[in-house]
Amino acid sequence: MDLLIQFLTNTGFYLADYRNIIMLVVGGVFLYLGTAKNYEPLLLVPIGFGVLVGNVPFFKGFGLGIYENNSVLHYLYFGVTSGLYPSIVFLGLGAMTDFSSLLARPKLMLLGAAAQGGIFFTFVCALALGFLPKEAGSIAIIGGADGPTSIFLTAKLAPHLIGPIAIAAYSYMALIPVIQPPIMKLLTTRKERLIRMPEMRTVPKRERLIFPCVAVFLCCFMAPASIPLLGPFFFGNFMKECGVTERLAQTARSSIIDIATIFLGFTVGASTQGDVFLTPKSVGIFCLGAIAFSIATGSGIVFAKIMNLFLKEKINPLLGAAGVSAVPGSAREVQLMGQKEDRTNFLLMDAMACNASGVIGSALAAGVLWSFMV
């Protein structure tokens, strides 16, 4: 009988408390959204399952949890805390990205820069609410709507907040179809949403090949702390464009990025142990993250409207919403919103140009924040 009681007291059923139950429900919601609703399944499914695994109750000291030295999960989590997984993801993103639309219409790069306004606005708000400067910088980067960038910067500045910040960033990325359309409608008129973008010029291979070489120097000289993200990003793009390393580029944009995404999502999810995750700070992070993402979307749209005051050839302000770096979700929403007004209006390629500049912009913003905080 004593052995039975000892066995039962060692089970997760006995050790569980309300925080574990809450997080298990959260993990279930993520899995539901990813599988049933098809909301960013490549992100939400690994994270959701990681949340389930990370919140199985256990006795401390057995080397099981992600925060316990020498546990398997702890070793896998090193890729998050060191910034390894985000760098690998950026390598794959670079190998996927086609900068032709951005090179054909370089003025759209300004919309990617403008959308980063949400980051710095939220940084000030977080400081005003009492967060430490490093914590405020980590929270603010959620406005870039870029999960790997958020994780990378948080690992460097406030590693104790990786769980809530990563969950917030990926949650808002998955909820782009819910968050962005109302903001786009609120800030634009029907006449503006009907604006057509002219046909793009064909970008020669030489330009596409030179761009990553020039961009990596300009960006990394401007913000050297962005090298771990933008270095692999532009390298991946160069492999794609040079034409002689297609096998490497194919591997980077398929197997390598998939492996990194699996481990990144799973370990971030597993890091959300109830006793660590469910704190008042987490609530503040989610609220500020929503503000950051909304301001980023709005600032891109407003800046597009300001640009139109000085341009003869107007640009569709909806494109400003794609200035956040949630690739390709925000570009897809811009396309859908434009086609709701006019089915023959195709904004996707222009939106992808803004998306690409948003990826660069958020990585630069992360580099700037990291430089100032250390």
LINZI-V320294 format. One record per backbone hydrogen bond with DSSP energy under -0.5 kcal/mol. CO is the residue of the C=O (numbers start at 1). NH is the residue of the N-H. If there is no record, write none. Layout:
<<CO NH> <CO NH>>
This chain:
<<1 5> <2 6> <3 7> <4 8> <5 9> <6 10> <7 10> <8 11> <11 14> <11 15> <12 16> <17 20> <17 21> <18 22> <19 23> <20 24> <21 25> <22 26> <23 27> <24 28> <25 29> <26 30> <27 31> <28 32> <29 33> <30 34> <31 35> <32 36> <32 37> <33 39> <38 40> <40 43> <40 44> <41 45> <43 47> <44 48> <45 49> <46 50> <47 51> <48 52> <49 53> <50 54> <51 55> <52 55> <53 56> <55 57> <59 62> <65 68> <67 69> <68 71> <71 75> <72 76> <73 77> <74 78> <75 78> <76 79> <77 80> <77 81> <78 82> <79 85> <80 83> <83 87> <84 88> <85 89> <86 90> <87 91> <88 92> <89 93> <90 94> <91 95> <92 96> <93 96> <93 97> <97 99> <99 103> <100 104> <101 105> <103 106> <105 108> <106 109> <107 110> <108 111> <108 112> <109 113> <110 114> <111 115> <113 116> <114 117> <115 118> <116 119> <116 120> <117 121> <118 122> <119 123> <120 124> <121 125> <122 126> <123 127> <124 128> <125 129> <126 131> <127 130> <132 136> <133 137> <134 138> <135 139> <136 140> <137 141> <139 142> <140 143> <141 144> <142 145> <144 325> <146 150> <147 151> <148 152> <149 153> <150 154> <151 155> <152 156> <153 157> <154 158> <158 161> <159 162> <161 165> <162 166> <163 167> <164 168> <165 169> <166 170> <167 171> <168 172> <169 173> <170 174> <171 175> <173 176> <175 178> <175 179> <176 180> <176 181> <179 183> <180 184> <181 185> <182 186> <183 187> <184 188> <189 193> <190 194> <192 195> <202 204> <204 208> <205 209> <206 210> <207 211> <208 212> <209 213> <210 214> <211 215> <212 216> <213 217> <214 218> <215 219> <216 220> <217 221> <218 222> <219 223> <223 226> <224 227> <226 229> <226 230> <227 231> <227 232> <229 233> <230 234> <231 235> <232 236> <233 237> <234 238> <235 239> <236 240> <237 241> <238 242> <239 243> <239 245> <245 249> <246 250> <247 251> <248 252> <249 253> <251 254> <251 256> <252 257> <254 258> <255 259> <256 260> <257 261> <258 262> <259 263> <260 264> <261 265> <262 266> <263 267> <264 268> <265 269> <266 270> <267 271> <269 272> <271 273> <273 276> <273 277> <274 278> <277 279> <279 282> <279 283> <280 284> <281 285> <282 286> <283 287> <284 288> <285 289> <286 290> <287 291> <288 292> <289 293> <290 294> <291 295> <292 296> <293 297> <294 298> <295 299> <296 300> <297 301> <298 302> <299 303> <300 304> <301 305> <302 306> <303 307> <304 308> <305 309> <306 309> <307 310> <307 311> <312 314> <316 319> <317 320> <318 321> <319 322> <320 323> <321 324> <325 327> <326 330> <328 332> <329 333> <330 334> <331 335> <332 336> <333 337> <334 338> <335 339> <336 340> <337 341> <338 341> <338 342> <342 345> <344 346> <345 347> <347 351> <348 352> <349 353> <350 354> <351 355> <352 356> <353 357> <354 358> <355 359> <356 360> <357 361> <358 362> <359 363> <360 364> <361 365> <362 366> <363 367> <364 368> <365 369> <366 370> <367 371> <368 372> <369 373> <370 374>>
